[in-house]
Amino acid sequence: MKRSFIGVAALAATTALVLTGCSSAAPAAQQTVDPDEEVTLTVSVWNYDQTPEFKALFDAFQNEHPNITIEPVDILADDYPEKVTTMLSGGDDTDVITMKNAIDYARYATRGQLQDVSDLAEEYGDELAGLSTFDTEGKYYALPYRQDFWVLYYNKDLFDKAGLEYPDNISWDEYADLAAKLTDDSGSQKVYGAYHHYWRSVIQAVSAAQTDGDLLSGDYDFMKDQYDLALKLQKDGDALDYATAKTQQISYRTMFETGQAAMMPMGTWYIAGIKQAIDEGKSAVSWGVAQMPQIESGDDITTFGSPTAFAVNKNAKNAAAAKLFLDFAAGEEGAKAIASIGVVPAYTSDAVTEAFTALPTDELSVKAFSGEKKVVLEMPISENTADVSTILDEEHDLIMVGEKSVDDGLKEAGDRVQNEVG
């Protein structure tokens, strides 16, 4: 799918489709909620204090529906998929489940653990970016509220100190060269030229996007170059080694906001995180965003991303209020609430565009964010997605800690997908 952005100093989001206004509250949801009834609506979230979009959405919703109080069910981000899987399997009655990624959605939808919200989806149709991701044999069990893509965050002060030009439309080879030049051991705190978080998508999803590889195929040779690059960066000391990052559960926010990393590939949701840290006086990082590095630098930009959504638990105690919340979060008022803190919403309109003010206004940041680009879905959706993802996670760990060579790990991943998943 293609997603292009048109901006003045901030955001105007469109996809290949033109996103226009639609009702922010579907009548189907409105008619089933008594405005005089006091309701406590439970919503599963991760790292609530560090994920400002949730509070922004909850506050905006409660202002419009004062009879409904939202109670976050806060879960550690790294534990979130496993914890929610356990909750749903055990009959937990949390009302709204946040779909952290499309992989989890595929798992829960095919298991019948989510309520059908196709009536709400029909109110939006093609006007909601990422909605098609949640099409499950013609039915919808979640509504997207956020639509992210990956960019390259960089520390302007560290580039200036090294006398280097900002990373405008660079190749991966140029990225590795910059990382080596930006790495600095001279101070009390080592500065790494780059930081790769331990999620497999940092390597696997970008490889698939930029080579037209298929993450469900069982043929993973297309990942080799990206693994070789990542392993060389950590071997040379230009990036924090994977084992340390994973075992110590290093926060990518800490790495970037404290100036420990000069460059970091990460999703656009992090714009809100930086804004929060700076607004609260916890960071003084001078930052910008650039295009994700490419196999070859040029005018064509390819990256990856995915929508984030809310779903109604099959066992929800307050299903009507939950559907009302889904509709609010996906619509214009919810989009304005998260755009105001720097999160890219799935829905856009002129009012939403006006609300987005978090992006730096320098030419490169605006170009990277607003310029035309191809955004490939982070992980294809099928009935096998969850099982394949588990295999890719396990083999990614073994490659990155050096227990398997790149060639052996990729071959093993392919053999396991063929034999265990089919």
C-alpha positions as CSV (number, residue, x, y, z in Angstrom):
1,M,0.0,0.0,0.0
2,K,1.1,3.5,-0.6
3,R,0.8,6.3,1.9
4,S,1.9,9.8,1.0
5,F,1.9,12.9,3.2
6,I,1.4,16.5,2.3
7,G,2.6,19.0,4.9
8,V,3.2,22.6,5.7
9,A,5.2,22.5,8.8
10,A,3.7,19.3,10.1
11,L,1.2,16.8,8.9
12,A,-1.3,16.2,6.2
13,A,-1.9,12.5,5.9
14,T,-3.4,10.7,2.9
15,T,-3.0,7.3,1.4
16,A,-3.3,6.5,-2.2
17,L,-6.9,7.0,-1.4
18,V,-8.1,10.5,-0.4
19,L,-9.2,10.5,3.2
20,T,-12.1,12.7,3.9
21,G,-14.3,13.5,6.8
22,C,-16.8,11.0,8.2
23,S,-18.9,10.8,11.3
24,S,-16.9,10.4,14.4
25,A,-19.7,8.6,16.2
26,A,-21.8,6.0,14.4
27,P,-25.5,5.9,15.2
28,A,-25.3,2.2,15.8
29,A,-23.0,2.7,18.7
30,Q,-24.8,5.8,20.1
31,Q,-28.2,4.2,20.3
32,T,-27.2,1.4,22.6
33,V,-25.5,3.5,25.4
34,D,-27.6,5.2,28.0
35,P,-25.9,8.6,28.6
36,D,-27.2,8.6,32.2
37,E,-25.7,5.3,33.1
38,E,-22.4,5.3,34.9
39,V,-20.0,2.9,33.2
40,T,-16.4,1.9,33.9
41,L,-14.8,0.8,30.7
42,T,-11.6,-1.3,30.9
43,V,-9.0,-1.0,28.2
44,S,-5.8,-3.0,27.9
45,V,-2.7,-0.8,27.2
46,W,1.1,-1.1,27.4
47,N,3.5,1.2,29.3
48,Y,0.7,3.7,30.0
49,D,3.0,6.4,31.5
50,Q,5.3,6.3,28.5
51,T,2.6,6.0,25.8
52,P,0.9,9.4,25.8
53,E,-1.6,8.6,23.0
54,F,-3.7,6.5,25.4
55,K,-4.2,9.2,28.0
56,A,-4.9,11.7,25.1
57,L,-7.6,9.4,23.7
58,F,-9.1,8.5,27.1
59,D,-9.3,12.1,28.2
60,A,-10.9,13.3,24.9
61,F,-13.4,10.4,25.0
62,Q,-14.4,11.0,28.7
63,N,-14.9,14.7,28.0
64,E,-17.4,13.8,25.3
65,H,-19.0,11.0,27.4
66,P,-18.7,12.0,31.1
67,N,-20.8,9.1,32.2
68,I,-18.1,6.7,31.0
69,T,-14.8,6.3,33.1
70,I,-11.9,4.5,31.4
71,E,-9.8,2.3,33.5
72,P,-6.5,1.3,31.8
73,V,-5.3,-2.2,32.3
74,D,-1.6,-1.5,32.1
75,I,0.8,-4.2,30.9
76,L,4.6,-4.1,30.2
77,A,5.1,-3.6,26.5
78,D,7.4,-6.6,26.1
79,D,5.0,-8.8,27.9
80,Y,1.9,-7.5,26.2
81,P,1.2,-10.1,23.4
82,E,1.8,-13.0,25.8
83,K,-0.3,-11.5,28.6
84,V,-3.2,-10.6,26.3
85,T,-3.2,-14.0,24.8
86,T,-3.4,-15.5,28.2
87,M,-6.1,-13.1,29.3
88,L,-8.3,-13.9,26.3
89,S,-7.8,-17.6,26.5
90,G,-8.7,-17.5,30.2
91,G,-12.0,-15.7,29.6
92,D,-10.9,-12.3,30.9
93,D,-13.6,-9.7,30.6
94,T,-11.5,-6.5,29.9
95,D,-13.8,-4.6,27.6
96,V,-11.4,-3.1,24.9
97,I,-8.3,-4.9,23.8
98,T,-5.6,-2.8,22.0
99,M,-4.2,-4.6,19.0
100,K,-0.5,-3.8,19.3
101,N,0.1,-5.3,15.9
102,A,-1.7,-7.1,13.1
103,I,-0.1,-10.4,14.1
104,D,-1.9,-10.5,17.4
105,Y,-5.1,-9.4,15.6
106,A,-4.9,-12.4,13.2
107,R,-4.5,-14.7,16.2
108,Y,-7.4,-13.4,18.2
109,A,-9.8,-12.9,15.4
110,T,-9.4,-16.4,14.0
111,R,-9.9,-17.9,17.5
112,G,-13.3,-16.1,17.9
113,Q,-12.0,-14.0,20.8
114,L,-13.2,-10.6,19.5
115,Q,-16.6,-9.2,18.8
116,D,-17.7,-8.4,15.2
117,V,-17.6,-4.6,14.6
118,S,-18.3,-4.7,10.9
119,D,-21.2,-2.3,11.4
120,L,-18.8,0.4,12.6
121,A,-16.3,-0.5,9.8
122,E,-18.9,0.1,7.2
123,E,-19.4,3.7,8.4
124,Y,-15.8,4.4,7.3
125,G,-15.1,2.2,4.3
126,D,-12.1,3.4,2.4
127,E,-11.8,6.6,4.5
128,L,-9.9,4.9,7.3
129,A,-6.2,4.1,6.5
130,G,-5.3,0.6,7.4
131,L,-8.9,-0.7,7.7
132,S,-8.3,-3.3,5.0
133,T,-5.7,-5.0,7.3
134,F,-8.5,-6.1,9.6
135,D,-10.7,-7.6,6.9
136,T,-11.2,-11.2,8.0
137,E,-13.2,-13.0,5.3
138,G,-15.4,-9.9,4.9
139,K,-15.8,-9.2,8.6
140,Y,-14.0,-6.8,10.9
141,Y,-13.1,-7.4,14.5
142,A,-11.1,-4.2,15.1
143,L,-10.9,-0.6,14.0
144,P,-7.5,1.2,13.4
145,Y,-6.9,4.5,15.1
146,R,-3.2,4.9,14.3
147,Q,-1.2,4.4,11.1
148,D,2.6,4.3,11.5
149,F,5.6,4.0,9.2
150,W,9.3,3.7,10.0
151,V,11.7,6.6,9.6
152,L,15.3,7.3,10.8
153,Y,15.6,9.4,13.9
154,Y,18.8,11.3,14.3
155,N,20.5,13.6,16.9
156,K,21.3,16.9,15.2
157,D,23.8,17.9,17.9
158,L,25.9,14.7,17.5
159,F,25.9,15.2,13.7
160,D,27.0,18.8,14.1
161,K,29.7,17.9,16.6
162,A,31.1,15.3,14.1
163,G,30.9,17.8,11.3
164,L,28.7,15.5,9.3
165,E,25.7,16.3,7.0
166,Y,22.3,15.1,8.2
167,P,21.3,11.7,6.7
168,D,19.2,12.8,3.8
169,N,18.0,9.9,1.7
170,I,21.0,7.7,2.4
171,S,21.8,4.1,1.5
172,W,22.4,1.3,4.1
173,D,26.1,1.4,3.2
174,E,26.2,5.1,3.9
175,Y,24.3,4.6,7.1
176,A,26.9,2.1,8.3
177,D,29.7,4.5,7.4
178,L,28.0,7.3,9.3
179,A,27.5,5.1,12.3
180,A,31.2,4.4,12.5
181,K,32.0,8.1,12.3
182,L,29.5,9.1,14.9
183,T,30.5,6.5,17.5
184,D,32.4,8.2,20.3
185,D,34.2,6.5,23.3
186,S,35.9,9.6,24.6
187,G,33.3,10.8,27.0
188,S,32.0,9.4,30.3
189,Q,29.1,7.8,28.4
190,K,29.7,6.0,25.1
191,V,27.8,7.3,22.1
192,Y,26.8,4.7,19.6
193,G,26.5,5.8,16.0
194,A,23.3,3.7,15.7
195,Y,20.9,1.8,17.8
196,H,18.9,-1.1,16.5
197,H,16.2,-2.2,18.9
198,Y,15.9,-5.9,19.4
199,W,12.6,-6.4,17.6
200,R,13.1,-8.6,14.5
201,S,11.2,-6.1,12.3
202,V,14.2,-3.8,12.5
203,I,15.9,-6.3,10.2
204,Q,13.3,-8.6,8.8
205,A,10.5,-6.2,7.9
206,V,12.7,-3.6,6.2
207,S,14.4,-6.4,4.3
208,A,11.1,-7.7,3.0
209,A,9.8,-4.2,2.2
210,Q,12.9,-3.2,0.2
211,T,13.4,-6.5,-1.6
212,D,9.8,-7.5,-2.2
213,G,10.5,-10.5,0.0
214,D,7.6,-12.5,1.6
215,L,7.9,-13.1,5.3
216,L,5.4,-16.0,5.1
217,S,7.2,-17.8,2.3
218,G,9.8,-19.9,4.1
219,D,12.5,-18.5,1.7
220,Y,14.5,-15.9,3.7
221,D,17.7,-15.3,1.7
222,F,16.5,-11.7,1.1
223,M,17.3,-10.9,4.8
224,K,21.0,-11.8,4.6
225,D,22.4,-8.4,3.7
226,Q,20.5,-6.7,6.5
227,Y,21.6,-9.2,9.0
228,D,25.2,-8.9,7.9
229,L,25.0,-5.1,8.3
230,A,23.5,-5.3,11.8
231,L,26.0,-7.9,13.0
232,K,28.9,-5.9,11.7
233,L,27.7,-2.7,13.4
234,Q,27.6,-4.5,16.8
235,K,30.9,-6.3,16.2
236,D,32.6,-3.0,15.4
237,G,31.1,-1.4,18.5
238,D,29.1,1.1,16.4
239,A,25.8,-0.2,17.8
240,L,24.9,-1.6,21.2
241,D,25.1,-5.4,20.9
242,Y,21.8,-7.3,20.7
243,A,22.4,-9.5,23.7
244,T,22.9,-6.6,26.0
245,A,19.8,-4.7,24.6
246,K,17.6,-7.8,24.9
247,T,18.7,-9.2,28.3
248,Q,18.7,-5.8,30.0
249,Q,15.5,-4.8,28.3
250,I,17.1,-1.5,27.1
251,S,14.6,1.2,26.3
252,Y,15.0,2.7,22.9
253,R,13.7,5.9,24.3
254,T,16.4,6.1,26.8
255,M,19.1,5.4,24.2
256,F,18.0,8.2,22.0
257,E,16.7,10.8,24.5
258,T,19.9,10.7,26.6
259,G,22.2,11.1,23.5
260,Q,23.5,7.5,23.6
261,A,22.6,6.9,20.0
262,A,23.1,9.2,17.1
263,M,20.7,7.4,14.7
264,M,17.8,5.1,15.3
265,P,15.3,3.4,12.9
266,M,11.9,3.6,14.6
267,G,8.2,4.1,13.9
268,T,6.5,7.4,13.7
269,W,4.7,6.7,17.0
270,Y,7.9,7.8,18.7
271,I,7.3,11.4,17.7
272,A,4.8,11.6,20.5
273,G,7.3,10.0,22.9
274,I,10.0,12.6,22.2
275,K,7.6,15.4,22.5
276,Q,6.5,14.1,25.9
277,A,10.0,13.8,27.1
278,I,11.0,17.3,26.1
279,D,7.7,18.8,27.3
280,E,8.3,17.2,30.7
281,G,11.9,18.3,30.9
282,K,13.3,14.8,30.8
283,S,15.2,15.3,27.6
284,A,16.8,18.1,25.7
285,V,17.7,16.1,22.6
286,S,17.8,18.1,19.4
287,W,16.2,15.7,16.9
288,G,15.0,15.3,13.4
289,V,13.7,12.5,11.2
290,A,15.0,11.3,7.8
291,Q,13.9,8.7,5.3
292,M,14.7,5.1,6.2
293,P,18.0,4.1,4.5
294,Q,17.5,2.3,1.2
295,I,19.4,-0.4,-0.5
296,E,20.4,2.3,-3.1
297,S,19.9,6.0,-2.4
298,G,17.5,7.6,-4.9
299,D,14.1,9.2,-5.3
300,D,12.1,6.1,-4.5
301,I,11.6,5.5,-0.8
302,T,10.3,2.2,0.6
303,T,9.7,1.6,4.3
304,F,7.3,-0.5,6.3
305,G,4.6,0.1,8.9
306,S,1.3,-1.1,10.3
307,P,-1.9,0.2,11.8
308,T,-2.7,-0.1,15.5
309,A,-6.3,-0.8,16.4
310,F,-8.8,-1.3,19.2
311,A,-11.1,-4.4,19.4
312,V,-14.0,-5.4,21.7
313,N,-13.4,-8.5,23.8
314,K,-15.8,-11.3,23.1
315,N,-16.4,-11.4,26.9
316,A,-16.6,-7.6,27.4
317,K,-18.8,-6.5,30.3
318,N,-19.7,-3.2,28.6
319,A,-19.8,-4.1,24.9
320,A,-22.0,-1.1,23.9
321,A,-19.7,1.4,25.5
322,A,-16.7,-0.4,24.1
323,K,-18.0,0.0,20.6
324,L,-18.7,3.6,21.2
325,F,-15.1,4.0,22.3
326,L,-13.8,2.2,19.2
327,D,-15.8,4.5,16.9
328,F,-14.6,7.6,18.8
329,A,-11.0,6.6,18.6
330,A,-11.1,5.8,14.9
331,G,-13.0,9.0,14.0
332,E,-12.2,12.6,13.7
333,E,-12.3,13.6,17.4
334,G,-10.0,10.7,18.3
335,A,-7.7,11.5,15.5
336,K,-7.4,15.1,16.6
337,A,-6.6,14.0,20.1
338,I,-3.6,11.9,19.1
339,A,-2.5,14.1,16.3
340,S,-2.1,17.0,18.8
341,I,0.6,15.0,20.7
342,G,2.4,13.8,17.5
343,V,0.8,10.4,16.8
344,V,-0.2,9.7,13.1
345,P,-3.9,8.8,13.1
346,A,-5.6,6.4,10.7
347,Y,-8.2,9.0,10.0
348,T,-7.5,12.5,8.7
349,S,-9.2,15.7,7.8
350,D,-8.3,19.4,7.6
351,A,-9.0,19.6,11.4
352,V,-6.7,16.6,12.1
353,T,-3.9,18.1,9.9
354,E,-4.2,21.4,11.8
355,A,-3.9,19.5,15.1
356,F,-0.5,17.9,14.3
357,T,2.2,20.2,15.5
358,A,4.8,17.9,17.0
359,L,7.1,17.3,14.0
360,P,10.3,19.5,13.7
361,T,9.9,22.1,11.0
362,D,13.3,21.7,9.3
363,E,13.2,20.8,5.6
364,L,14.6,17.2,6.0
365,S,12.1,16.2,8.7
366,V,9.1,17.6,6.8
367,K,10.3,15.9,3.6
368,A,10.9,12.6,5.3
369,F,7.5,12.7,6.9
370,S,5.5,14.2,4.1
371,G,7.2,13.0,1.0
372,E,5.7,10.3,-1.2
373,K,6.8,6.8,-0.1
374,K,5.8,3.2,-0.4
375,V,4.8,1.7,2.9
376,V,4.7,-2.1,3.1
377,L,2.7,-3.9,5.7
378,E,5.0,-5.0,8.5
379,M,3.8,-8.6,8.5
380,P,1.4,-10.2,6.0
381,I,-1.8,-11.4,7.5
382,S,-3.0,-15.0,7.2
383,E,-4.1,-17.8,9.4
384,N,-0.4,-18.8,9.6
385,T,1.0,-15.4,10.5
386,A,1.2,-16.0,14.3
387,D,3.0,-19.3,13.9
388,V,5.5,-18.0,11.3
389,S,6.1,-14.9,13.4
390,T,7.1,-17.1,16.4
391,I,9.6,-19.0,14.3
392,L,11.1,-15.8,12.9
393,D,11.4,-14.4,16.4
394,E,13.2,-17.4,17.7
395,E,15.7,-17.7,14.8
396,H,16.3,-13.9,14.9
397,D,17.4,-14.3,18.5
398,L,19.8,-17.1,17.7
399,I,21.4,-15.2,14.8
400,M,21.8,-11.9,16.6
401,V,23.5,-13.5,19.7
402,G,25.8,-15.5,17.5
403,E,24.5,-19.0,18.3
404,K,23.8,-19.5,14.5
405,S,25.4,-18.0,11.4
406,V,23.2,-15.9,9.2
407,D,23.1,-18.6,6.6
408,D,22.2,-21.4,9.0
409,G,19.7,-19.3,10.9
410,L,17.8,-18.3,7.7
411,K,17.9,-21.8,6.4
412,E,16.5,-23.2,9.7
413,A,13.8,-20.5,9.8
414,G,12.7,-21.6,6.3
415,D,12.8,-25.3,7.1
416,R,10.8,-24.8,10.2
417,V,8.2,-22.7,8.4
418,Q,7.8,-25.4,5.7
419,N,7.7,-28.3,8.2
420,E,5.9,-26.8,11.2
421,V,3.5,-24.5,9.5
422,G,3.3,-25.9,6.0
